[in-house]
Amino acid sequence: MTLRKKHRESKLHKAIIRLLCLLTFIIYTFSFVSCSDDDKKDSPEYPGTVIDLGTHKLMTYIVSKKSKYLVVFESGHGNDHTSWYSTGKSSEILSISNFLDSDVLLYDRAGYGKSESNTEPRNINKLRSELEKVIDKFANDRKVILVGHSLGGLIIRDFAIKNPKKVAGLVFVDASHEKYNHFSQSQIDSFYNTYKAAYGENSGIALETLQLIEDFKYMEGLPNLPDVPVIAITSMKIDAEHDSADRQLWYDSKESLKTGVKDFTHIKTIKSGHFIQLDEPKLVLSNIRLLLSKLP
């Protein structure tokens, strides 16, 4: 479900990932693998690590190279960690790590993928607090580079503001923003009933949906980002549901992130829809690597 006008991300992301394995991808410099049955046999699922939060357990996926910084990926609403894999295969985490020459960490929030559900209110404050616990488990006192897609952009913003000394840089991938995203209660009710029927009442997507109106109100009250390098990558692709005026509003909402930030870069793309990391993975990873290159 995107957090845009039609709130489509939850319905599209699984279909997109399935369809990707039917397409022929351009081979980028970080060596994507094919999606044939033979490849699946040769490339088993990348093993995860379970962490226990007390109330529920989360599945995490990390590649450890003992690098100076840890790159942490936060998925959007309706997505598990595989939304970062353009091939749809978890073995791609190794390619990402090699391309960045850095430790990378992905995980599934509660109610997604192999993570357990948690029935406490799944608001941004809660999601950020769980991200803190995941990072504390693996960072080993290192600073992190946070990469957030869609709703994940709200989560990493909250983390950075609450934990400025732990953050070395931020990358926002078509991130949601309270200056753009507005939902009525009737819309939320409709979304929730749809996701409840499709995924269950304790699914991550259903429970997070219930909090969306309050989430954007919560974000309105937050101060500016800490002064660390920030890159925002925004889709400006016009389609049947997003005209040029709508795209400009979408872009402008991310422009507001630069307040108080000395090193801010905002990149437009018209080649990708909301899932830029799937449509243009090299664009996303190259900019993460660029941010890493700026750090001491």
C-alpha positions as CSV (number, residue, x, y, z in Angstrom):
1,M,0.0,0.0,0.0
2,T,1.4,3.4,-0.8
3,L,0.6,6.1,1.6
4,R,-0.6,8.2,-1.4
5,K,-4.1,9.0,-2.6
6,K,-5.2,5.4,-3.4
7,H,-3.3,3.8,-0.6
8,R,-2.2,1.0,-3.0
9,E,1.0,-0.4,-1.6
10,S,-0.4,-3.3,0.4
11,K,-2.3,-4.8,-2.6
12,L,0.5,-4.2,-5.1
13,H,3.7,-5.1,-3.3
14,K,3.2,-8.8,-3.3
15,A,2.0,-8.9,-6.9
16,I,5.0,-6.7,-8.0
17,I,7.5,-9.0,-6.2
18,R,5.9,-12.1,-7.8
19,L,5.9,-10.6,-11.3
20,L,9.5,-9.5,-11.0
21,C,10.6,-13.1,-11.2
22,L,8.9,-13.4,-14.6
23,L,10.9,-10.5,-16.1
24,T,14.4,-10.2,-17.4
25,F,16.4,-7.6,-15.4
26,I,19.3,-5.5,-16.5
27,I,22.4,-6.7,-14.7
28,Y,23.6,-3.9,-12.5
29,T,27.1,-3.6,-11.1
30,F,26.0,-5.4,-7.9
31,S,25.2,-8.6,-9.8
32,F,21.6,-9.5,-9.5
33,V,20.7,-13.2,-9.9
34,S,18.0,-14.7,-12.1
35,C,14.7,-16.1,-10.8
36,S,14.7,-19.5,-12.4
37,D,13.9,-22.7,-10.5
38,D,17.5,-23.8,-10.7
39,D,18.7,-20.5,-9.2
40,K,16.3,-21.0,-6.3
41,K,17.8,-24.4,-5.6
42,D,21.3,-22.9,-5.8
43,S,20.5,-19.8,-3.7
44,P,18.6,-20.9,-0.5
45,E,16.8,-18.4,1.6
46,Y,19.2,-16.2,3.6
47,P,19.0,-17.3,7.2
48,G,17.4,-14.9,9.7
49,T,18.0,-14.2,13.4
50,V,15.1,-14.1,15.8
51,I,15.2,-11.4,18.5
52,D,12.8,-11.6,21.5
53,L,11.2,-8.3,22.5
54,G,9.4,-9.9,25.4
55,T,5.9,-9.4,24.1
56,H,6.7,-10.9,20.6
57,K,9.6,-12.0,18.4
58,L,10.9,-10.3,15.3
59,M,12.8,-11.9,12.4
60,T,16.0,-10.0,11.4
61,Y,18.4,-10.4,8.5
62,I,22.0,-9.1,8.8
63,V,25.2,-9.4,6.9
64,S,28.2,-8.6,9.2
65,K,31.4,-7.3,7.7
66,K,32.5,-5.5,10.8
67,S,32.2,-2.2,8.9
68,K,32.3,1.2,10.7
69,Y,28.6,1.9,10.1
70,L,25.5,-0.3,9.9
71,V,23.0,0.3,7.2
72,V,19.5,-0.4,8.3
73,F,16.5,-0.7,6.0
74,E,13.0,0.1,7.2
75,S,10.1,-1.1,4.9
76,G,6.8,0.6,4.1
77,H,3.3,0.0,5.3
78,G,2.2,-3.5,4.1
79,N,5.7,-4.7,3.4
80,D,8.1,-7.1,4.9
81,H,11.8,-6.9,4.4
82,T,11.6,-8.5,0.9
83,S,10.3,-5.2,-0.5
84,W,14.0,-4.2,-0.7
85,Y,14.9,-7.2,-2.9
86,S,14.5,-6.4,-6.6
87,T,14.9,-10.1,-7.4
88,G,12.4,-11.1,-4.7
89,K,15.1,-13.4,-3.2
90,S,16.5,-13.0,0.3
91,S,20.0,-14.0,-1.0
92,E,20.1,-10.5,-2.5
93,I,21.0,-9.2,0.9
94,L,24.6,-10.4,0.1
95,S,24.7,-8.4,-3.1
96,I,23.4,-5.3,-1.3
97,S,26.1,-5.7,1.4
98,N,28.8,-6.3,-1.2
99,F,27.8,-3.3,-3.3
100,L,27.7,-1.0,-0.2
101,D,30.8,-2.7,1.3
102,S,29.0,-2.4,4.6
103,D,27.1,-4.3,7.2
104,V,23.4,-4.3,6.3
105,L,20.4,-5.1,8.5
106,L,16.8,-5.7,7.4
107,Y,13.9,-7.0,9.5
108,D,10.2,-7.7,9.5
109,R,8.0,-5.5,11.8
110,A,5.5,-7.3,13.9
111,G,2.8,-9.1,11.9
112,Y,4.9,-9.3,8.7
113,G,6.9,-12.1,7.2
114,K,8.2,-14.4,9.9
115,S,7.8,-12.0,12.8
116,E,5.2,-12.6,15.4
117,S,2.2,-10.3,15.8
118,N,1.8,-7.8,18.6
119,T,-1.6,-6.4,19.4
120,E,-0.5,-3.3,21.1
121,P,-1.3,-0.1,19.2
122,R,1.1,-0.2,16.2
123,N,1.7,3.5,16.0
124,I,4.9,5.3,14.9
125,N,6.1,5.7,18.5
126,K,5.8,1.9,19.0
127,L,7.4,1.1,15.7
128,R,10.3,3.4,16.4
129,S,10.8,1.9,19.9
130,E,11.0,-1.6,18.3
131,L,13.5,-0.3,15.7
132,E,15.6,1.0,18.6
133,K,15.7,-2.5,20.1
134,V,16.6,-4.1,16.8
135,I,19.4,-1.7,16.2
136,D,20.7,-2.0,19.8
137,K,21.0,-5.7,19.2
138,F,23.3,-5.4,16.2
139,A,24.9,-2.0,16.1
140,N,27.5,-2.7,18.8
141,D,27.8,1.0,19.5
142,R,28.2,1.9,15.8
143,K,26.3,4.7,14.2
144,V,23.7,3.7,11.7
145,I,22.6,4.9,8.2
146,L,18.8,4.6,8.1
147,V,17.0,3.9,4.8
148,G,13.2,4.2,4.9
149,H,10.6,3.6,2.2
150,S,7.1,5.0,2.4
151,L,5.8,4.7,6.0
152,G,9.3,3.6,6.9
153,G,10.3,7.2,6.3
154,L,8.2,8.3,9.3
155,I,9.8,5.6,11.5
156,I,13.4,6.5,10.7
157,R,12.6,10.2,11.1
158,D,11.3,9.5,14.6
159,F,14.3,7.4,15.4
160,A,16.8,10.0,14.2
161,I,15.1,12.8,16.2
162,K,14.9,10.7,19.3
163,N,18.4,9.2,18.9
164,P,20.5,11.9,17.1
165,K,23.9,10.6,18.4
166,K,23.2,7.1,17.0
167,V,22.6,8.3,13.4
168,A,25.2,9.0,10.8
169,G,22.9,9.6,7.8
170,L,19.4,9.2,6.4
171,V,18.0,8.1,3.0
172,F,14.3,8.6,2.3
173,V,12.9,6.5,-0.6
174,D,9.6,7.9,-1.7
175,A,8.8,8.5,1.9
176,S,5.4,9.4,3.3
177,H,5.0,12.8,4.9
178,E,2.3,14.5,6.9
179,K,2.2,17.5,4.6
180,Y,1.0,15.3,1.8
181,N,-0.8,12.3,3.4
182,H,-4.3,12.9,4.7
183,F,-6.9,10.3,5.4
184,S,-10.5,10.4,6.6
185,Q,-11.8,8.0,9.2
186,S,-14.1,6.4,6.6
187,Q,-11.1,5.7,4.4
188,I,-9.2,4.1,7.3
189,D,-12.2,2.0,8.2
190,S,-12.4,0.8,4.6
191,F,-8.7,0.0,4.4
192,Y,-8.8,-1.8,7.7
193,N,-11.7,-4.0,6.8
194,T,-10.1,-4.9,3.5
195,Y,-6.8,-5.8,5.2
196,K,-8.4,-7.6,8.1
197,A,-10.3,-9.8,5.6
198,A,-7.2,-10.5,3.5
199,Y,-4.5,-10.8,6.1
200,G,-6.2,-11.2,9.5
201,E,-7.0,-8.7,12.2
202,N,-3.6,-9.2,13.9
203,S,-1.6,-8.7,10.7
204,G,0.9,-5.8,10.6
205,I,-0.9,-4.1,7.8
206,A,-4.3,-4.2,9.5
207,L,-3.0,-3.0,12.9
208,E,-0.8,-0.3,11.4
209,T,-3.7,1.0,9.3
210,L,-5.7,1.8,12.4
211,Q,-3.0,4.2,13.6
212,L,-2.4,6.2,10.4
213,I,-4.4,9.3,11.1
214,E,-2.8,9.6,14.5
215,D,0.6,8.8,13.1
216,F,0.5,11.8,10.8
217,K,-0.7,14.1,13.6
218,Y,2.2,12.7,15.7
219,M,4.7,13.6,13.0
220,E,3.4,17.2,12.8
221,G,4.6,17.7,16.4
222,L,8.2,16.5,15.9
223,P,11.1,18.9,15.6
224,N,13.5,19.0,12.6
225,L,15.9,16.2,11.7
226,P,19.4,16.2,13.3
227,D,22.1,17.8,11.2
228,V,23.4,14.7,9.4
229,P,23.7,14.0,5.7
230,V,20.3,13.4,4.2
231,I,19.3,12.1,0.8
232,A,15.7,12.0,-0.4
233,I,14.7,10.1,-3.6
234,T,11.3,10.9,-4.9
235,S,9.2,9.5,-7.7
236,M,7.8,12.2,-10.0
237,K,6.3,9.7,-12.4
238,I,2.9,10.9,-13.7
239,D,0.2,8.3,-14.0
240,A,-3.6,8.0,-14.0
241,E,-3.8,8.8,-10.3
242,H,-1.0,11.3,-10.0
243,D,-0.8,14.4,-12.2
244,S,2.0,16.9,-12.2
245,A,0.4,19.1,-9.5
246,D,0.0,16.1,-7.2
247,R,3.6,15.0,-7.8
248,Q,4.8,18.5,-7.0
249,L,3.0,18.4,-3.7
250,W,4.6,15.0,-3.0
251,Y,8.0,16.4,-3.8
252,D,7.5,19.5,-1.8
253,S,6.6,17.5,1.3
254,K,10.1,15.9,1.2
255,E,11.7,19.3,0.6
256,S,10.6,20.3,4.1
257,L,13.0,17.7,5.5
258,K,16.0,19.9,4.7
259,T,15.2,22.4,7.4
260,G,18.2,22.6,9.7
261,V,20.2,20.1,7.6
262,K,23.4,21.4,5.9
263,D,24.0,18.4,3.6
264,F,20.6,17.7,2.0
265,T,20.2,16.2,-1.5
266,H,16.8,15.7,-3.2
267,I,16.7,13.4,-6.2
268,K,13.8,13.2,-8.6
269,T,13.0,10.2,-10.8
270,I,10.4,9.8,-13.5
271,K,11.4,6.2,-14.3
272,S,10.0,4.7,-11.1
273,G,6.7,4.4,-9.4
274,H,6.4,4.3,-5.6
275,F,8.8,1.3,-5.3
276,I,11.9,3.0,-6.5
277,Q,14.1,0.3,-4.9
278,L,12.5,-2.3,-7.2
279,D,12.3,-0.2,-10.4
280,E,15.7,1.5,-10.0
281,P,17.7,-0.4,-7.4
282,K,21.0,0.9,-8.6
283,L,19.7,4.5,-8.0
284,V,18.9,3.7,-4.4
285,L,22.0,1.7,-3.6
286,S,24.3,4.1,-5.4
287,N,23.0,7.0,-3.3
288,I,23.4,5.0,0.0
289,R,27.0,4.3,-1.1
290,L,27.5,8.0,-1.8
291,L,26.2,8.9,1.6
292,L,28.6,6.4,3.2
293,S,31.5,7.9,1.2
294,K,30.8,11.3,2.9
295,L,31.2,9.9,6.4
296,P,34.5,10.0,8.3
